[in-house]
Amino acid sequence: MLTIIGLLIPLLIIVISSYIIWKGTDLFDGAASYLGRNLSHGVKGATINAIGSSMPEFLSTLIFLFYLDSSEGLSGGIGITAGSAIFNLLVIPIAIMGTLKFRRMDSHIKISRRVILRDGGALLAINILLILILRSQAIYWYHGLILSCSYLLYFLFIWNQMKKVKDKPEAKNDREYEIKALGSLKQSLCDLDLVTLVFPSRYTNKKLSMVYIIYTVLIVSIGTWLLVYSIEQISAREYMFWGYKLHGIGFPTVFVSLILGAAASSVPDTLLSIKDALKGNYKDAISNCIGSNIFDISFALGLPILIYTLIKGHPIELTPLLKSLNVNLWIILFIVNVITIGGILIRGRIDREVGVMMTIIYLAFITYVVVISLGGEIPCFVV
């Protein structure tokens, strides 16, 4: 009984944290639409949307590092990042396809090979960079700096590319960007939207957009802290909750983060991509999936590592087991990325056949994670 209760309590908290993360980043959408109103199609999804929807991964890694204060904290961040990468690349396109079919809009997702080549190539390059870094015996501050700078290089590249294309959206005035109509106090509290109670205007501007972004960070920080706390309880064999000793499952933190943490933190990516697809912005919808992964692997991992190691004044030492788990995990993700991106490029669109391929790959990956977590012997790559 204590084991069941010990699992149900953190699972319930994860559901609550996912709701908070969802509502927090949902408020980001209005501000992101305004700030990215002059960006080319495909660039907004890979930058503004990707950064906003990837805040949970960034904050989770930062909280994991300081909360657990060990290599387990890094593994927790890597687990959430890796799980989100798989979820974004495989599950979100399937969710978009299902939504479009349900709305009877399209039977496939049109893609731009140029955007897929640009973002897919950057994703594979950063994936390789992370594998090389994780092969080290310890993670130093300059590793975090290298990862962070890799995203800045990607950002500068697509910013430069944006200036060379002419597919910019038509200019709109500020009143066309409505964040949220003022509602009742009860509705605002349910939506975790306290900003509209302070600002009388329901139409956004530069100042109000920045306020929403700061507010979003605060709300999502609360949600991600609850998420990290719950993952740590589930991973433990025993933990204390209000004076009672309860039992977790005793799995490595990286595996619990990989499945539960990633699913909870990927809600914003899913909703933002679906919204873009429903508006007909397929380029932004798909580039958000890949762009979020680029941001997660480089900046959402790199900057927390840089901050943690500089504040602590020492590197993050990796045990041989954690080093092996982390490297093998990202090698598998690299292979998944190559197969998925290659399949999309060959088809030139995401349709039923590509969706079936994505579903099979995702189920195979989850099976791999579960079997390894249970102590099964599945061949891993030599590191």
C-alpha positions in Angstrom: 0.0 0.0 0.0 2.8 2.4 0.9 4.5 1.7 -2.4 1.3 2.5 -4.4 0.8 5.7 -2.4 4.4 6.5 -2.8 4.0 6.5 -6.6 0.5 8.1 -6.8 1.5 11.2 -4.8 4.4 12.3 -7.0 2.4 11.3 -10.2 -0.4 13.6 -9.0 2.2 16.4 -8.5 3.6 15.8 -12.0 0.1 16.2 -13.4 -0.3 19.5 -11.5 3.2 20.7 -12.6 2.3 19.9 -16.2 -0.9 22.0 -15.9 1.1 24.9 -14.4 3.7 24.6 -17.2 1.0 24.5 -19.8 -0.8 27.5 -18.5 2.4 29.5 -18.0 3.7 28.9 -21.5 0.2 29.4 -23.0 0.4 33.0 -21.9 3.7 33.2 -23.7 2.1 32.6 -27.1 0.5 36.0 -27.4 3.7 37.8 -26.5 5.7 35.6 -28.9 3.3 36.3 -31.7 3.8 40.0 -31.2 7.6 39.9 -30.8 8.0 37.6 -33.8 5.5 39.4 -36.0 8.3 40.5 -38.5 10.2 37.2 -38.6 10.1 35.0 -41.7 8.0 31.9 -41.8 10.0 29.0 -40.3 12.3 31.4 -38.3 9.7 32.3 -35.7 9.1 28.7 -34.9 12.8 27.9 -34.7 13.6 30.8 -32.4 10.8 32.7 -30.5 8.5 29.7 -30.2 11.3 27.2 -29.6 12.8 29.3 -26.8 9.4 29.9 -25.1 8.3 26.3 -25.3 11.7 25.0 -24.1 11.8 27.0 -20.9 10.6 24.0 -18.9 13.7 22.0 -20.1 16.0 24.9 -19.3 14.6 25.5 -15.8 14.3 21.8 -15.0 18.0 21.3 -15.8 19.0 24.3 -13.7 16.8 23.2 -10.7 18.0 19.6 -11.0 21.6 20.6 -10.8 21.2 22.7 -7.7 18.5 20.6 -6.0 20.3 17.2 -6.3 23.8 18.9 -6.3 25.5 16.0 -7.9 26.0 14.2 -11.2 22.5 12.8 -10.7 21.2 16.3 -11.2 23.0 16.5 -14.6 21.5 13.1 -15.5 18.0 14.4 -14.5 18.5 17.3 -16.9 19.8 15.1 -19.6 16.9 12.7 -19.2 14.3 15.5 -19.6 16.2 17.0 -22.5 16.6 13.6 -24.3 13.0 12.6 -23.6 11.7 15.9 -24.9 13.9 15.6 -28.0 12.3 12.3 -28.8 8.8 13.6 -27.9 9.2 16.7 -30.0 10.5 14.9 -33.1 8.2 12.0 -33.1 5.0 12.6 -31.0 4.3 16.2 -31.8 4.1 15.7 -35.6 1.8 12.8 -35.0 -0.4 15.0 -32.7 -0.5 17.7 -35.4 -1.5 15.1 -38.0 -4.3 13.8 -35.7 -5.6 17.3 -35.0 -5.6 18.3 -38.7 -7.5 15.1 -39.6 -9.9 15.5 -36.8 -10.6 19.1 -38.0 -10.8 17.7 -41.6 -8.2 20.2 -42.7 -5.3 18.3 -44.3 -4.3 14.7 -44.7 -0.6 15.5 -44.5 1.7 18.2 -43.3 3.5 20.2 -46.0 7.1 20.9 -45.2 9.9 23.0 -46.6 13.0 20.9 -47.4 15.1 24.0 -47.0 13.9 24.4 -43.4 14.3 20.7 -42.6 17.8 20.7 -44.0 18.7 23.8 -42.1 17.3 22.8 -38.8 17.9 19.1 -39.1 21.6 19.6 -40.0 22.1 21.9 -37.0 20.3 19.4 -34.7 22.6 16.5 -35.9 25.7 18.7 -35.5 24.8 19.8 -31.9 23.9 16.2 -31.1 27.4 15.0 -32.1 28.9 17.9 -30.0 27.0 16.8 -26.9 28.1 13.1 -27.4 31.7 14.2 -27.5 31.3 16.3 -24.4 29.6 13.5 -22.4 32.5 11.2 -23.2 34.6 13.3 -20.8 35.3 12.1 -17.3 34.0 15.4 -15.9 31.9 18.3 -17.3 33.6 21.6 -16.9 32.4 25.2 -17.3 33.8 25.6 -20.8 31.7 22.6 -21.9 28.6 24.6 -20.9 30.0 27.6 -22.7 30.6 25.7 -25.9 27.1 24.3 -25.9 25.5 27.7 -25.3 27.6 29.3 -28.0 26.6 26.7 -30.5 23.0 27.9 -30.2 24.0 31.5 -30.6 25.8 30.5 -33.8 22.7 28.8 -35.0 20.6 31.8 -34.1 22.9 34.2 -35.9 22.9 31.9 -39.0 19.1 31.8 -39.4 18.8 35.5 -38.6 21.2 36.2 -41.5 19.2 33.8 -43.7 16.0 35.6 -42.8 17.3 38.8 -44.3 17.9 37.0 -47.6 14.3 35.7 -48.1 11.1 37.6 -48.8 8.5 35.4 -47.3 7.9 37.7 -44.3 4.3 37.9 -43.0 2.3 41.0 -43.7 2.7 43.8 -41.2 0.0 44.1 -38.6 -0.9 46.7 -36.0 -0.7 46.1 -32.3 -4.4 45.7 -31.9 -4.4 42.6 -34.0 -2.3 40.8 -31.4 -4.8 40.0 -28.6 -3.3 38.2 -25.6 -6.4 37.6 -23.6 -9.7 39.2 -22.9 -10.2 40.3 -19.3 -12.2 37.7 -17.4 -13.4 37.2 -13.9 -11.1 36.8 -11.0 -12.0 33.1 -10.7 -11.3 32.5 -14.4 -8.0 34.4 -14.2 -6.9 32.4 -11.2 -7.8 29.1 -12.9 -5.8 30.2 -15.9 -2.9 31.4 -13.7 -3.3 34.7 -15.5 -2.9 37.6 -13.1 -1.4 40.0 -15.6 -4.7 40.9 -17.2 -6.0 41.9 -13.8 -3.3 44.5 -13.6 -3.1 45.8 -17.1 -6.4 47.2 -18.5 -5.6 46.7 -22.2 -6.3 43.3 -23.7 -4.1 44.1 -26.7 -0.4 43.6 -26.4 2.5 45.9 -27.1 6.3 45.7 -26.6 6.1 46.6 -22.9 3.2 44.2 -22.1 4.9 41.4 -24.1 8.0 41.7 -21.9 5.9 41.6 -18.8 4.2 38.5 -20.0 7.5 36.8 -20.7 8.9 37.6 -17.2 5.6 36.4 -15.6 5.7 33.2 -17.7 9.2 32.5 -16.4 8.0 32.8 -12.8 5.0 30.5 -13.4 6.9 27.9 -15.3 9.7 27.9 -12.6 7.1 26.9 -10.0 5.8 24.1 -12.3 9.3 22.8 -13.1 10.3 22.8 -9.4 7.3 20.6 -8.6 8.3 18.4 -11.6 11.9 18.0 -10.4 10.7 17.3 -6.9 8.3 14.6 -8.0 10.9 12.9 -10.3 13.4 12.8 -7.4 10.7 11.1 -5.2 9.8 8.5 -7.8 13.4 7.7 -8.5 14.2 7.1 -4.8 13.7 3.8 -3.1 12.4 5.5 0.0 11.5 9.1 0.7 9.8 11.1 3.4 6.5 12.9 2.7 4.8 14.8 5.6 6.5 12.6 8.2 5.6 9.3 6.4 8.2 7.0 4.8 7.0 6.1 1.3 8.6 4.0 -1.4 9.5 4.9 -4.9 10.7 2.6 -7.7 14.4 3.0 -7.3 15.1 3.6 -11.0 18.0 5.9 -12.2 16.9 9.5 -12.3 17.8 9.7 -16.0 15.2 7.1 -17.0 12.3 8.6 -14.9 13.1 12.0 -16.3 13.3 10.5 -19.8 9.7 9.4 -19.8 7.6 11.2 -17.1 9.6 14.5 -17.0 9.8 14.8 -20.8 6.1 14.2 -21.3 5.2 16.8 -18.7 7.6 19.4 -20.0 6.7 18.9 -23.7 3.1 20.1 -23.3 4.1 23.7 -24.4 5.9 22.4 -27.5 2.9 20.3 -28.5 0.3 23.1 -28.0 2.4 25.8 -29.8 3.0 23.5 -32.8 -0.7 22.5 -33.0 -1.7 26.2 -32.9 0.7 27.1 -35.7 -0.5 24.2 -37.8 -4.2 25.1 -37.3 -3.3 28.6 -38.5 -1.7 27.0 -41.6 1.8 27.9 -40.5 3.3 24.4 -41.2 6.8 25.8 -41.4 6.7 27.2 -37.9 4.9 24.1 -36.5 7.6 21.7 -37.7 10.6 24.1 -37.2 9.4 24.5 -33.6 9.7 20.8 -33.1 13.3 20.7 -34.4 14.2 24.2 -33.1 13.1 23.2 -29.6 15.5 20.3 -29.7 18.4 22.4 -30.8 17.6 24.9 -28.0 17.2 22.0 -25.5 20.5 20.3 -26.3 22.6 23.4 -26.6 21.3 26.3 -24.5 18.9 24.5 -22.1 21.7 22.1 -21.1 24.7 24.4 -21.7 23.8 27.5 -19.7 22.7 25.6 -16.5 26.0 23.6 -16.7 27.9 26.9 -17.1 26.1 28.6 -14.2 26.4 25.6 -11.9 30.1 24.9 -12.4 31.0 28.6 -12.1 29.0 29.0 -8.9 30.2 25.7 -7.3 33.8 26.2 -8.5 34.3 22.6 -9.6 33.3 20.4 -12.5 30.5 17.8 -12.5 32.2 14.4 -12.0 30.5 11.5 -13.9 30.6 8.0 -12.6 31.4 5.3 -15.3 27.7 4.1 -15.1 26.2 7.5 -15.6 28.7 8.3 -18.4 27.8 5.1 -20.2 24.1 5.7 -19.8 24.2 9.3 -21.0 26.5 8.7 -24.0 24.6 5.6 -25.2 21.3 7.4 -24.8 22.4 10.3 -27.1 24.0 7.9 -29.7 20.5 6.3 -30.0 18.9 9.7 -30.3 21.4 10.6 -33.0 20.4 7.5 -35.0 16.7 8.3 -34.4 17.2 11.8 -35.7 19.0 10.6 -38.8 16.2 8.1 -39.6 13.3 10.5 -38.9 14.8 13.6 -40.7 15.9 11.4 -43.6 12.4 9.9 -43.9 10.8 13.4 -43.9 13.2 14.7 -46.5 12.6 11.7 -48.8 8.8 11.9 -48.6 8.9 15.7 -48.8 6.0 15.8 -46.3 4.7 14.2 -43.1 1.9 11.9 -44.1 0.4 8.6 -42.8 3.4 6.5 -43.9 5.8 8.9 -42.1 3.5 8.9 -39.1 3.5 5.1 -38.9 7.3 5.2 -39.0 7.5 7.7 -36.2 5.0 5.7 -34.0 7.1 2.5 -34.4 10.3 4.3 -33.6 8.8 6.0 -30.5 7.3 2.7 -29.2 10.7 0.9 -29.8 12.5 3.7 -27.9 10.1 3.5 -24.9 10.5 -0.3 -24.8 14.3 0.1 -24.8 14.1 2.6 -21.9 11.7 0.4 -19.8 13.8 -2.8 -20.3 17.0 -1.1 -19.4 15.4 0.5 -16.3 14.3 -3.0 -15.2 17.8 -4.3 -15.5 17.4 -6.0 -18.9 20.5 -6.8 -21.0 20.2 -4.9 -24.3 23.5 -4.3 -26.2 24.7 -0.7 -25.8 27.3 1.2 -27.7 30.9 1.1 -26.5 32.0 4.4 -24.9 
